Amino acid sequence: MKEKQLPRRIIQYICGLVCMAIGLVLLKRTVWGVSPITAVPDAVANITPLTLGNATILLHLLCVVLQIVVQRRVTLKSVLTMCVGVPFGYLVDFFMWLWNPTLNLWQKCIALVLGIAIQGFGVALISGCDLMLPAPDELNNVIARTYDKKLSNVKMIADAIYVVTAIVINLIFQHSLASVGISSIASVLLTGRFIGLTLKLFPRIKMEPFFNANAAPKESA
């Protein structure tokens, strides 16, 4: 059964990546900050010749390296998560090139809500496939499983680290908070709600587990 669902999983996964990239770019175009995971690549892209997509690929590579360090071994899944990070970075750059408007206040508000909603929809599509998570999310899972911690707590700490790192980079090199703002706060507060709403409205996108190793970490202390 799982093998028969593989083509559907792959198509759904690709759609999820596209939605995540579109949502990321919508938030970026509000100029009100980006989501916590994107904050560090955005800060790096602001002070280097790297594009936002290339900086995102580097973050994914770092997260894969950290997965290997935490697990003390190279796994197929770690390698595959990096293979996902590269096309995702290129998708981000493509949509950044494709859509670069000047938005008024109301258009920015609409872009903010749509960006978070579309990102949440994309995350729900990807998590429903039970294939490879994006490297930052897989790193959270690896840490939670390895050290028997709550995934929600690990994610909260990771998001805080991303935001603080982005703030430090921006303050040192740009004397501003360009990567962190209203969109960042709204993303933290609302993305999970949109993911839950998507799974409730479209329950069929959640498939049976494909990788046994991808089982959810225990919610222990």
C-alpha positions, -999 to 999 in steps of 0.1 A, spaced: 0 0 0 28 24 9 46 17 -23 14 23 -43 11 57 -27 46 68 -35 38 87 -67 10 106 -48 34 112 -19 61 127 -43 36 149 -61 21 161 -28 56 167 -14 66 189 -45 34 209 -41 42 214 -4 77 227 -13 63 251 -39 37 264 -14 64 269 13 86 288 -11 56 310 -23 46 317 13 82 326 22 84 351 -6 51 367 2 63 373 38 96 387 25 78 411 2 59 427 31 93 440 43 79 434 78 103 405 86 102 368 78 95 335 97 120 325 123 136 297 102 141 322 73 154 350 95 190 338 95 192 332 57 176 366 52 200 384 75 230 366 57 216 375 22 212 412 33 250 415 40 265 392 14 262 386 -23 243 355 -16 206 353 -27 180 344 -2 177 310 -18 214 303 -17 215 314 20 186 290 27 205 262 11 235 269 34 212 268 64 198 234 53 234 222 49 243 233 84 212 216 98 222 183 80 257 185 95 242 191 130 219 161 124 250 139 117 267 153 148 238 146 171 232 111 157 269 104 154 264 88 120 255 96 85 220 84 76 203 82 42 175 104 55 201 131 64 215 130 29 180 132 14 170 162 35 199 181 19 187 170 -15 154 187 -6 171 219 5 188 226 -28 156 227 -50 138 245 -23 164 272 -23 161 275 -61 123 277 -58 127 306 -34 150 325 -57 127 318 -87 96 333 -69 117 362 -56 126 370 -92 91 364 -105 73 386 -80 89 418 -69 61 444 -65 58 476 -46 30 471 -21 8 495 -3 -2 490 33 -33 469 26 -15 448 0 12 441 26 -14 430 51 -30 406 25 5 393 16 13 386 52 -19 366 58 -16 348 25 21 341 31 14 325 65 -16 305 52 2 292 21 33 283 42 11 264 67 -7 246 38 27 236 24 40 224 58 8 203 62 12 188 27 49 178 34 42 164 69 13 145 55 35 126 31 58 113 58 88 115 35 118 139 42 111 170 63 131 201 54 165 199 72 157 225 100 125 206 109 142 172 107 170 185 130 143 194 156 130 158 153 164 143 156 172 163 187 139 155 203 143 117 196 179 116 206 176 134 239 140 124 246 127 159 247 93 174 237 94 183 200 74 215 208 100 227 232 129 219 208 111 238 181 105 268 203 142 269 214 153 265 178 131 294 166 144 316 194 180 308 184 172 317 147 156 350 157 183 360 181 211 351 156 193 371 129 189 401 152 226 400 161 237 398 125 214 427 115 224 449 144 261 444 139 262 448 101 231 469 93 222 485 126 186 475 120 161 446 126 154 440 89 148 403 92 125 403 122 92 422 126 55 419 125 56 391 100 79 371 122 56 374 152 25 366 131 42 336 116 50 321 151 15 327 163 -5 316 132 14 291 112 6 262 135 -31 272 134 -31 271 96 -14 237 96 -40 224 120 -69 239 99 -55 224 67 -53 189 82 -88 193 96 -103 204 63 -83 180 41 -77 149 62 -68 128 32 -35 146 28 -22 127 59 -10 93 48 2 63 67 38 64 79 63 56 52 95 56 73 94 39 107 123 61 118 101 91 111 78 83 139 70 113 161 92 119 191 78 111 225 63 141 243 84 136 275 99 161 298 
